[in-house]
Amino acid sequence: MSQTAMPHTDNTQANNDLPGSPLEKMLHSARALGLLPANAQPPADPGRPWPVVLLTLLGAWLAALPVLAIFALFAGRWLLDGAGTYVVGTLALAGAVALLRAKGLALFLEQIAIPALFTGGWLLGFALVRDGPHLLAAATLLLITLAVAAAVPQHWLRTLLGGAAAGLWAWTVGGSWHHLHRSIDVTILWGALHVALLTWVGLLALQHQALGQHNRLAVALEPLACGWVVAVLCGLAQLSGMTFMLAGVLGGSGGLWEPANHTTGSGASSLVSVNQVGSVALVLAAGWVAQRAWPALRQPQAAVLLLVLAVLGFFMPTLGAALLALAITGTTQRWRQAAVAALAAAWMVGSFYYQLAWPLATKAMVLAGCGAVLGLLAWTALHAAQHTATAQPAHSTAPAALAAGAIGAIGATPRIATWALVLGLACTLLVANVGIAQKEHTIAQGRKVFVPLAPVDPRSLMQGDYMRLNFQLPAERLTYEELAWGQRPHAVGTLDERGVVQWLRIDLAEAPLQAGEMRFALTPRDGQWTLVTDAWYFREGDATRWEAAKFGEFRVEPDGKALLVGLADAQLRGIAP
């Protein structure tokens, strides 16, 4: 066996010593193994650097937009209301495809076809939605998109069209359910996106079958499938809601997985079970795909990791699809798509914090428990690696010695990892205790202030385990766009004899205060500014007690830093938690 392996080893070593780029080395190996003809050469460099292409595309858009605007102005109602929408849309789409397929075309003419392509597609989509059922419009646009993707030779354009096709296919599936059952909710959106994901798996299977017999079809399917899965992952991330910490910066909170969205109607609970069971099944499928491609995962630690992911998939109905996409793209070395899938999965885990379908205590226990199990797995893996390195016999072969050296390097890291863990824990405790000390100082030294609550939509007042707050502020309201970068406004007011604030104005320049005036720092929430927070959390089942709240009780320091410490009724009596 060693004699048959030697030529391959020598050939590999000789190949590594060859000059040239990695592509040239790969071609040399393929020619040596008979996978390519002896005269096979790399494709010629088109000589179009991407900055030149990008600037040419920008120039094409700048040239096309005025022409399109003038044509729309003269065409008038015929273009918007009559058959002209179909005529112009079809001609623009066909002309763009013809230009993109032409060989030896000037770069500017090739790029001018892109605005024509999008214009034709938009006009046809507008006409189909205007004149017919939305379901038929989506199905027709899907067929047109796939036909255009098959016709154009540009891979990047096929990727964009693949994303559009995925959205249209999900629209078609969801619209079909709506047509049959006359209802649509978050479960239908979940189902439509998962049907689109399984369709992507089918596209990859079709590509695998086409390899060797229909290579042109296999090559054409790759960018189409790439755009398809990226669009599906973006849709799933959007469905899961805003991720952790980002909601405080960009606004928004939880996604559509709220009790109000999936507890109405008969059989709603069973539909939720379908979502959860489906997500767990996809997590298990992802584990099967990964261990089938990577035998190193066929061990107990990997099974425990899969169990942890299955638990997370049960609580996060969109996570299973992202993990399946990650497993497929990772095992097939589609690394960029795998990075998108990993980012989508991380986004979904972060969005779990805002999901109102589960109490805050339940979410904390789930995340803490999964984190503890993962930490234990990491600790056992490090110790196992160290034990393997020390137990390696001295008479090992060269490959085994190299493996032992690598494992030894891993095993030598526990001391560094331990100190890094201790340092990280110390920094976490330091930050947490500094924050606690600051809040305790505000509670002890801050002035007691009551701020009236403004009316809130009763349908959004109580949200499971927290209460929506809307404090009365000065009439002049600000948005983010009205402020300079890094600027934070303050509300200025005075206190009456009961300690209730009477607002005077919004202060942007931190001007000197008059006698009796106080300054309150405002906090960004959902594109607006509020006082400290817009939510008050409580134990599940205590909603009735807090419905009597009419004031927020604050502690305010001289510099305007405020802290919400409780809620009070109309007589300023604090409501006990």
Secondary structure, 3 states (H helix, E strand, C coil): CHHHHHHHHHHHHHHHCCCCCHHHHHHHHHHHCCCCCCCCCCCCCCCCCHHHHHHHHHHHHHHHHHHHHHHHHHHCHHHHCCCHHHHHHHHHHHHHHHHHHCCCCCHHHHHHHHHHHHHHHHHHHHHHHHHCCHHHHHHHHHHHHHHHHHHCCCHHHHHHHHHHHHHHHHHHHHHHHHHHHCCCCHHHHHHHHHHHHHHHHHHHHHHHHHCCCCHHHHHHHHHHHHHHHHHHHHHHHHHHECCCCHHHHHCCCECCCCHHHHCCCCCHHHHHHHHHHHHHHHHHHHHHHHHHHCHHHCCHHHHHHHHHHHHHHHHCCCHHHHHHHHHHHHHCCCHHHHHHHHHHHHHHHHHHHHCCCCCHHHHHHHHHHHHHHHHHHHHHHHHHHHHHHHCCCCCCCHHHHHHHHHHHHHHCCHHHHHHHHHHHHHHHHHHHHHHHHHHHHHHHHCEEEEEEECCCCHHHHECCCEEECCECCCCCCCCHHHCCCCCCCEEEEEECCCCEEEEEEEECCCCCCCCCCEEEECEEECCEEECCCCEEECCCCCHHHHCCCCEEEEEECCCCCEEEEEEECCCCCECCC
